[in-house]
Amino acid sequence: MKRRTAPPAAFRPENTVKRADDLVSVGQPDVALDTLFEFLSNKRVRHFDPSSLEGIILKLLELGVDLRRGKMIKDGLFQYKKTIQNHKDGLKSLASVCRKFIDLVEKKLEIEEAKLAKEEEKNPSLLIDEDLEDITPLNLLVSASNDEDSAKGNGIDFNENQVIPWMKFTWESYRAVLDLLRNNSQLEITYSGVVSRAMTFCLTYNRKNEFKRLADMLRQHLDAANYQQQRKSGTNTIVDLTDEETVQRYLEQRFQQVDVSVKLELWHEAFRSIEDCHRLLELTNHQARASFLASYFENISKTFVVSGNYLLNASALIKFYSLYQKNPTATENDFKYYASLVFTACLAVPADDLPAVGFDPQLRLCNLLDLETKPSRKQLFDFILQENVVKYVDVELQNLYQVLNVENKDLNIDNLKKSLDVLLPKLNDKPYFKQYVNPLRDYIIRRIFVYVSENKNTITSAALYAEATLPKPFELSPFELERLLIQIALDDYISFTFDQESDVITFNKDPFDTIDNSLDEIEAEVDEDLEEGGTESQQQQQQQQQQQQQQQRESKYMINLKAQMDELASYLKSLAQYQQSTSYMDKVRMVREQMIENEQSILERERKQAEDYAKIKESRRLEEMQRRMEDIELSQQERERRRLEERASEEASKRAEAERRDEEKAERAERELKEAALKEYIKQANAKGFIHIDLKKAKEYTVEKIRELEIEAETKDAKELNEKMEYGFKKADYLERAFRKYERKLLEQKLDEQNAKDLKSYEELKNNIVKTAREEHAKQLELHKRLSKINDDFAAYRNKVVATRLKEYESAKRAKIESIRKEIYEKELAVRAEEEKKALVLQKEKDDFIAKIVEKENDPKLSYSAKREVENMKDEYEMKFNEAYPFERKKKANKSAAGPAAVSVPAADPQEQEKQDFIAKIVEKENDPKLSYSAKREVENMKDEYERKFNEAYPFERKKKINRTSAESTPAVDPQEREKQILVGKIKALESNQTKMSDRFKLKSLMKEYKQKYGEDYSN
């Protein structure tokens, strides 16, 4: 690998920056900018570190901003990103460069604004409108062609004023940087900061169109990030929308976007931004900060006020107030203002909303507030009338609520007007009341119209308008009242007919009368249209054929609709509640509720039909699939059968071909083998030398023929050989005799010479050995004579050293023996203590077990089952502790004797029984394969204890005692005899203590074992 060398002196970043400075100093900034861009575009810069290139790009940005070369700046930034994005700290450098670039642009804009402000102070006529949308392309062309002309209509001198071009340049800079930083996880923070600064720019300079473009751009970036995440494309720098911090940053951007939209009064854009926020809130499980959410819901409420949706406006304000209550810096005046605002918003929500038939578009808007259902006015006031909220509400609003919170039948119009005369002047001065004047006024007037329609059948328009005339600021002109009356009728709150000649308004009480009249009018219009279509010419009929078909369909629809309305009317009119009601609005509500119920039943029926149809379709699909699978399976089986047949035939033909080839191969191999054997035979025959056959002519010969030739040649050669041998033997005898006779003298002479030479060598060796020995002896004598003087001292010293060493050895030996003996003694003591401890535990366990048995035996009310239990406990004792029960056992309860009289076991001598138990313990310990030294000592002690206790010798041969003081030992015992004695001891112990059935079985098995081992019956 070649070592990377430094770039040439002319191609270094510092030299390029220096050259750019020189060009700027001579008045050529454009050339300097081009030089910097060419340096960045060169392929060799990809080997530079970001730190070395950062000076180049910053210098390029500085010159580009001064010259307003936006295209050059954008290309330079993208080229810089392409060059350094694969370096370790490349993206960090890019983020730093972008922040410095935005700072530079904003600073330049502030400088131009300051210049313009100074000029405006000197010449107020230079005041301009910063709205760039008023500048037409024609004005720009005129301004560019003539320095002295100015844009007409807005008073802007494009040559003298440089603020507007700098605003455009700033906007383009924001766009370029956002496009550069988008959808990169390592640049998210810088991207978020630039977005915030761009929105602030749009708000500061009232840039509505630019703000719309910015919002669209942000949506495109978010959609692209979502697409990249779903496709998992790109590198590890893609934005992760499942990360909480990332989603929070996007949420903060969208909250600011909503806030700026509301401040710029871009209500459509505000609604789209609200939808963006809602979608992002659904992506995260983490709750956004309360301050952001409060501002978000406040802006939503303003949007709903503009759209006229006062129900959701009140819901949004309630959510806002719930969050605002947690604000630690809020004052009591703030709580009073916002509580009164929320209360006014709830008052503006009408209490007499009619249910909507079909899809209610407000349900979609409720999702933006995370509401599952559409809230009601009662639910809103349940929150606002809480003690911690209503205490901050103004008293006038509470009084207004008491005035309006009455049923229609209890409404008194005169009292209502008097109350409004008192309350409205006070409320009109409140800052929160003005935006709700219109909805409150419309709501009150609608209630008045509904009340009049319920209590009167006819009324003059002047009297009706007089009833609906309210004090300021709720007053309306007769024209506006008439328009509102018509709107209320269109909303189905009332129904009336207006006779303009008599100026009388007649109210309808039954909605079905209005529906029938409307249907009749529509049907009459359709029939009239059909009749008019029949009288038209042929050409017009052809031209309007499609329209007539549409009218016919409408006619059929109207007939069907009328039938449904008739059916609904007959059902509702049969209800007592419908007949007793005098309110048109209540009847409309009942009609709509019934229509909703019918629609739901129809939808449910259609849903069931759709499910049934889907099930049938699915079953048919499954049947079709099953049939296809069966067909496919049959076809596969057929194909498999044909394939197997073809394979079988192919294999048969292959086998036949293989057999033929094998036969040919075998024949060829056999033929080659015969030829090889024949050639080998020929070679062997040629090697014998009797005959010579050419291998090329081997095919002309056979083995038999070659043998005949060999026999013939051998016979001929043998005859010649015999003749030659006879002659050679005769000649060899004469020559050998002559050779031996001549060489005899020479051999004798050579032997004499060798003997003389050996004798001479022997004499020389002997003399050398004797001489060397004498010299060595003389040296030894001299050394002995010299050392004999110190022999006594040496002997004394040696004896002293030997005595000292022997004494040390004996003392060390005694100490070692004593330490070993002490260690063995301590181990024996520990083992004995452990064994005694175990023996005590075992003895305690035995005593407890025996105590339980004795307690049960001494029970005077001992039943048969209890006796059986006692016997079982004794058996369990013997199996558990591997020894006989120490006391006399009673007759077993489960004795299997044939006669009624009990057969008793003769009682054994207690002393003999104790002896047998003692011997059994000793034998058991002796037969332990893991018998330790201390255990052997314990066995010997037990034997001594036996002899002392029973005043007799131990019945079996004893081993030599470990601790015996005398050196005598008993003679060795035959192991087989020893094993026999142990077996006899076990049998005797069981014979003297047959208290259980298991003992009899053990005794029989031991006798059988004795007979098998020693070939004699134990009883003999």
Secondary structure, DSSP 8 states (H G I E B T S, - for coil): --------TTS-HHHHHHHHHHHHHTT-HHHHHHHHHHHHHSGGGGGS-HHHHHHHHHHHHHHHHHHT-HHHHHHHHHHHHHHHTTSTTHHHHHHHHHHHHHHHHHHHHHHHHHHHHHHHHH-GGG-----GGG--HHHHHHHHH-TT--BTTTTB-TTT--HHHHHHHHHHHHHHHHHHHTT-GGGHHHHHHHHHHHHHHHHHTT-HHHHHHHHHHHHHHHHHHHHHHHHT-S-TTS--TTSHHHHHHHHHHHHHHHHHHHHTT-HHHHHHHHHHHHHHHHH-SS---HHHHHHHHHHHHHHHHHHT-HHHHHHHHHHHHHHHTT-TT--HHHHHHHHHHHHHHHHTS-S-----SS--THHHHHHHTT-SS---HHHHHHHHTSHHHHTTS-HHHHHHHHHH-S-GGG--HHHHHHHHHHHHHHHHTSTTTGGGHHHHHHHHHHHHHHHHHHH-SEEEHHHHHHHT---TTS---HHHHHHHHHHHHHTTS--EEEETTTTEEEE-S-HHHHHHHHHHHHHHHHHHHHHHHHHS-HHHHHHTHHHHHHHHHHHHHHHHHHHHHHHHHHHHHTSHHHHH---HHHHHHHHHHHHHHHHHHHHHHHHHHHHHHHHHHHHHHHHHHHHHHHHHHHHHHHHHHHHHHHHHHHHHHHHHHHHHHHHHHHHHHHHHHHHHHHHHHHHHHHHHTS----GGGGGG--HHHHHHHHHHHHHHHHHHHHHHHHHHHHHHHHHHHHHHHHHHHHHHHHHHHHHHHHHHHHHHHHHHHHHHHHHHHHHHHHHHHHHGGGHHHHHHHHHHHHHHHHHHHHHHHHHHHHHHHHHHHHHHHHHHHHHHHHHHHHHHHHHHHHHHHHHHHT-TT--HHHHHHHHHHHHHHHHHHTS--SS-----TT---SSSS--------HHHHHHHHHHHHHHHHHT-TT--HHHHHHHHHHHHHHHHHHTS--SS-----TT-SSS-------HHHHHHHHHHHHHHHHHT---SHHHHHHHHHHHHHHHHHHSS-TT-
